[in-house]
């Protein structure tokens, strides 16, 4: 069937809001465009409710929480917003690359030809139960061979376009839209957390040479693979930092709040006991610093740790609880990439974002586990970041704001028949834009 896509037209003439729908927290960022730059006006956060592993489980509770965090952001910014753009790891996201072809009547490629191809892009067919949230252009192909970025004015007999289509489950989109409407707001663009984090953190060289972005959130982990300055694949798995916290609470018999504090303050990814013995002869370098920092030496494994209930444990036990869940996340993501045929496109660089990525030693552990260079990244490309917002947990929010601003300047919805008026004048306007 033809996709009735929820991709919406956007306007960035004034301030706009972005909501990060996480399993542990909801974050609302209000930004203001000024030329080609964006400035943060306010940020608000609220503990999540009515959502687990990226999926809404209680619509009323989730709607109430959404309203509270948006209202807090509006109050701090001193304004009211109408449209709410959302970045999320849930919705069972999927992506694939699709090619759209056009036979040219004139050997000189015109803007009209490019518009006709764009119209084909926005009329793609989707499987039942899927909704299109983004269609990212990768490149154009002329006569089936030459890859170009701007074909206007070139000579060819055939023109094609490769684009990465990103979809989510239609039920997830409809429930999310319902929650937004309950708060008298209009839902705008929806973005994938891994993709948005890449926009916020990657340099142009990173995106060109090939980089895998891992956005490690509370209840989910999202991955986005960039190559040749474009997104070529994405994936999400319903495992994140919350599962690590629950593992600690269950095994050490402590409360969830105490387990979260143990993870954040004392937790680290360090070698096992067997590896620690080898480290005595060949000490490793210091672990990459996260939100806490401990040295990766064999002495670390020998330290005792006092639990909130007064019990003493070897610190290595905490690490041994954390490590299997991190390994599970990495294995599940890799399986998703293999299933999509993308494992051979992963370059030598991995970028980590999201709140759960700040666990001490995470970058070094991922580097060792996947035999690739991994590093923790912070968002940039936006004005107004402070010591609280310039951290990996803000990457998806910042990236989604950048995405909204970018797509407003290059809006595919102009050619999307699913959102045009059904009256004759609307259809005439569509024909004129496509053929003239």
N, C-alpha and C positions, 0 to 999 in steps of 0.2 A: 504494500500500500504506500501511497505518497505520505511522506512525513509531515504531520502538522506540528512544526517545530516551535518550541517555546522561546527561540531566540528572538529577543525584543529589540526594537530601535532604542537607542540611548541618546541622551543629551548631556553634555558636560559643560553647559554654559554657566552653571552655578555649582555649589557644593552638592556632593552626593554621598551616599552611605554604602558601605560594604559590610556584610555580616559573615563571620567565620563560624560555621556550624560544626562544632566539635563535640565529642562524646563527654569530655570533661569540663569544657567551658564554651560559652558563646562570647565572641568578641565583636564589637561594632566599631568600625573606623569611619569617621567622616572627614572627607578631604575636599579641597578646593582647587580647581585647575586655574593656572595662571600661565597662559601661553602654552609652552611645551612641558611645563613642570607641574607637579602636584605638591600641595602643602597639606600636612595633617592639621586639622582643626581640633579634633577631639578623639579620644578613645575610651571605650567603656567595656567592662568585662563582667560576666555573671556565670556562676556555676551552672552547668547544663542540667536540665530536667526534662523528662519525657523523651529522651533519646538515648539509644545504646548502639555502640558500634556503627555510628553514622546513620542509623535508621530511626525514624520517629516511632515511638512505642506508646505515647500518650499525647494525643493531639492537643487537648485542652491545656495540659501542663506545659508542653513545649511552647504553645502560642503565648501563654502568660509570661514565660521566661523571655521569649523573643521580644515581647513588648517592653519588658522592664529594661533590657539592655539597650534597645534602640532609644527609649525615652531618656536613659541616662546619658547616652551619647549626644542626643539633641540638646539636653540641658547644659552640658559642658560647652557645646559649640554655640549655644545661644540662637538656635534656628530649628526649623521644622523641615523634615524631608518627606518626600512623597514616594519615591522609588527606592527599593532595597535590592541591591545586587548581592548575590550569595556565592560563597566559595565553600565547598563541602567535599569530604572524602567518601561519603556514602552514596547511596543510590545505585549500587552495583554498577559502577562506571565501566564502560568498554570503549575501545577506540580501534579504528581501522583506517587504512589508507585507501581512498577510492579515486579512480581516474574518470574524468569527464572529457568527452571528445566532441569536436566540432569540425565539420567539413566547410572550408572557406570558399565563398563564391568569388571573392576578390583576392588576388595573390598578396596584396598588401594588408597586413593585419591592422584593423582599426579598433578604436575604442568600442564601437558597436559590437565587434566580434568578442571582445573581452567581456562585455556586459552580457551577451548571449550565453557565454560559457558560465558566467557567474549565476545566471538564472538556472542553468542546469544543475549547478552545484547545490542550490537551495531547494531543488525539487527531488533530491535523492530519496529513494525508497528505503524504509527501515523495517526490521522485523517487528512483528506484533508485540506490543507492550514496551517499546523503546521510544524515547524522546530525544531529539537532537538538542544538545546544549551548545555546541561549538563546531565550526567547520574551518579549520586552520589551513590556509593555503600554504603549500610547500614550494611549488615551482610550476612553470609552464613547460610544455614540450611541443616543439614544432616539428612536423613531419615524422613523428614517432622516434626521433633520435636526439636532437639537440635540446638540452635543458637550459632554460633562460628564466630570468626573474621578471623582466618586463618585455613582452613580445611586441608592443605597439610599434608599428612602422616596419617590422621585419617582413620578409617574403616567405610564404609557405602555402601549402595546399591544405594542410590539416593543423589544427591547434588543439592541444589537450591540457588539462589541468590536474595535478595531483593535490589532493587535500586530505588532511587527517580529520575524520569525523569522530566526534566524541558524543556518546549517548549515555543516558541513565534510564533506569526503570521508570516507566510512565507513572506508576503508582507513587513512587518516591517524589517525583516532580509535583504531582497533583496534591499530595499531602503537604508538601512544603509550601506550595502556593496558597493552600487553604489557611495555613498558619499565618502567613503574611497578610492575607486579606482580613483575617480576624482582627488584625491590628490597624485596619483602615489604611493599608499601604499597598502599593503595586509591586509585584515581583518583577525585577529587571533581569539582568544576565545571571546565569549560573555557571560557575567555573569549577574545575577539578583542582583539588588542593595541590597535588604534585606539580601540575602544569603551572599554576599560579606562583608557587614557590620558586620555580625555575625562572620565571619572568622577573621576580624580585631579586634573585641572588646571582644569576649567571651573567658573566660578561659575554660579549658577542663572540669572542674566541672560544669560550667554553661551549656555547650553543652550536658553533660551527664545527668544531673538531669532534664532538661527541661527548656528552655528559649524562649520567644517570642521576636524577634528583630523587632522593628519598625523604619524604615528609612524614616524620614519625610523630603521630598525634597520640591522644589519649586512648581512644578505642579503635583506631584504624591506622594503617600505614599506607601511604600513597606513593607511587613511583611514576616518574615521567622521564621519557628518554628523548633527548634533543640531539639532532644531527643536522649539519648543513643549515644552521640557523632556523630550524623548524622542529616542531614536535612530531615524532614518528610513532610514538606509542605511549600508552599509559596503563596503569593497573592499580588496584587497591585490594588490601586484605583486611579482614575485620579483627586485627590483633594490634595492640599498641601498648602504651605505658600503663593503662589501667590494669591490664592482665598481669603485668609485672608486679604491680602493687598488690593485687589479690593473691598472687603466688606467695609473696613475702608474708602477708597477713595469715594465710592458711598454714604455711609450714612453720612459722615462728610463733603462732598463736598470739598475735597482737592485733589491735584494731586497724581498720583501714586507714584512719588518719595517721596513726603511728607508723604504719607500713609505708605510707607515702613520704613521711618525713625521713624514714630510714633510707628509702630509695634515693631521695633527692640530696640528702646531706652526706650519707655514709656510703651509698652504693657506688660501685665501679665495676668495670669490666677488666679483669686482670687474669693472668694465666692461672691454670689449675695447679693443684699441688705438685703433680708430676712435672709440669712445665716450670714450676718455681724452682725445683732442684737444679734444672739445667741453667736457670737464670743466675744461679750463684756463680757459675763459671763464666757466663756471658750475659751480664745485666742488660736489659733492654733500655731504650731511651724513655724519657718521661712520657706519660700518657698525655694526649691532647686534653687541655683543660675544658671542662664543661661548667655546669653551674656549681660544682664543687671540684676540688682538685686534690688528688693524692698521688704520690710517686709510685711508679710501677717497679718496685724492687721486691726482692724476696722477703724483705723485712715486713712489707705490708701484709703478706699472707699470714704472718705469725702474730699479728696484733689481735688483741681481744677487743670485743665490742660489748657494751652494756645495753641491753634492751630496755624499753620503757618499764617493763615489769620487774626489772632488777636482775634478770637472768644474764649470765655472761656467755657469749658465743665467740668462736673464732671468726674474725672478719671475712675470712675466705668463704665461710658458709653463705654469707649474704651474696657474694659474687657467684657462687655455684647455684644459687636460686635464680639469679637474674639471667645468667648466660644462656640456659636452654631456651628461654622465651625469645631472646634476641636472635638466636640461631633459627628458631622456628619462623620468625618474621622474615629473615633474609632468605630462607629456603622457599617460603611461600611466594615471595615476590619473584624469585628467580624462576619458579615453576610457571608463574603467570607470563613472564617474558618468553620462556621457552614455548609455551602454548601458542603465543602470538607470533612465533618465529623471529623474535627480536634479540635473542641472546648473543648473536654474532655481531650485533651493531653496538653493543655496549663498549664504550671506549675505555681509556685508562683512568678516567676521572669519575669519582662519585662525590656528590655534594649532599650533605645531610642538613635537614631543616626540621622544624617542628619542636615542640616542647620536650618530647621523649628523647630527642637526639642529643640533649645536653648532659646525659649521663656521662660521668667521667670515663674516659677511655673508649668511648663509642667509635670515634673516627679511626683510632688505631685498630680496634677490633674488627671493624668492617674492612679496613685495608688488608688485614691479615687473612680474614675469612674469604674474601673474594679476590685476593691477589691483585688489587687495584688501588690506586691512590685515592683515599677518602679524606674529606675535610669538612669541618663544621662551617656553615655559611650564615651570614646575616643579610637582611634586606638592605637595598640601597635604591638609587634612582628616584628618590622622593625626599622632599624637604620636610623638616620638622621631627625627624626621628630623635628620640632622646635615649638615655641610658636604659630605660625600661622597654622601649619599643624597638631599639636596634639590637634585637636578638632573634635567634632562629624561630621562636614561637610565633613571631609576627610576619613571617615570610609569606604565608598564603594570603593574609589580608592585604599586605602591600602589593603583592603581585596581582591580585584581583582588581585592585584600584587602578593599577597601570593598564591592565587588560581592558577595563571598561573605557578608559580614556583613549586607548589606542583604537578600539573597534568603533568608537564614536566618529573618529576621523576617517575610517575605512569601513563603512557600515554595509555589510552584505544584505541586511534586511530590506534595503531599497528594492531588491529584486526577489524578495520572498513572497510568493503568491499566498502563502498560508496566513499572512498578516495584512494583506491588502484588502481594501474595501471590496465587498461583494457586488456593489452597484456597477453599472456599465462604465461610469467615469473612472472608477478605480481600475477596471480591467483595461480601459483605453490608456490610462497613465502607465500601466505596466508594459503594454505593447510599445508605447512611444519610447520609454526608457531603454527597452531591450533592442529596438530595431533602428533607432535614430541616433 
